[in-house]
Amino acid sequence: MSVREIQDQKASARDMFIQQTAHATADVSSSPLRGATINATERRRDYTRESPANGFGEAADTSLLPVLRVAAANLIRVLRQLEVTAKRQAPRIAFKAKGNILLLDLADIWAVQAEGNYVSLQHRSNPYLVHESLSSMAEKLKPYGFIRIHRSVVVNISAVEEIQPLPTGEYRLRVKGGKEYLVTRTYKNNLRDLAQLWLGSERLCG
């Protein structure tokens, strides 16, 4: 292949890239994620395109840098929008406390523990007492990733950091913040819900 043919191919590819990027950028207002994805994909293809093996490659073309900067800016904007949306849609719990109604993110509640006729919400900063039975709380929290590990304890599976098997056939869980809870044999099968994939621990919690 001649040098002229190589240059023609590169020019054709560059023109196609500019056309596709312009089309994708025009769609960002109606579909920001789609536009950012197309721009990011084309940018990756442009940077990974190698020089010809015959040694006649030209110096890197920097004329497309402004277009790539626009694509990167659009992608960052979309990621920030998704982050805000995710926080806004995070499940929350509302309950009465000292005459007021408090709202807490469920992700910040690491465990729920029975205390007489109340349950204690083990929040990452402060515990909160709620006048409700643990069985009722366990049922309400089950769809949000909480499992029962003891007749008086329910834990948030996303807060569990370590499992320690005990000689008695029971387990000890350590959650964020360092607090530990005992998992009785009655509820040990619930530990399988702690992870979607288990590696090298098939017999654990069996």
Number of C-alpha atoms within 10 A of each C-alpha: 7 9 13 9 10 16 14 12 11 14 12 11 13 16 12 12 19 14 11 15 24 15 14 20 20 13 15 18 12 9 13 19 18 17 24 25 18 18 25 18 13 17 20 12 11 16 9 9 8 9 13 12 7 9 8 12 14 12 7 8 9 8 9 13 11 10 17 19 13 15 26 17 12 22 22 13 15 20 14 12 13 13 11 11 11 11 10 10 8 10 12 15 12 11 14 13 12 7 7 8 11 13 11 14 13 20 17 17 24 22 26 27 21 20 16 12 11 15 22 20 21 19 17 14 9 9 15 17 19 19 14 15 16 24 16 9 17 17 13 11 19 14 9 14 15 26 23 26 23 17 14 15 21 25 26 23 20 16 20 19 13 12 19 12 13 11 7 8 11 16 21 16 19 16 20 16 12 11 12 14 18 17 26 17 15 12 16 19 14 16 19 14 12 18 9 6 9 11 5 6 9 10 7 14 17 10
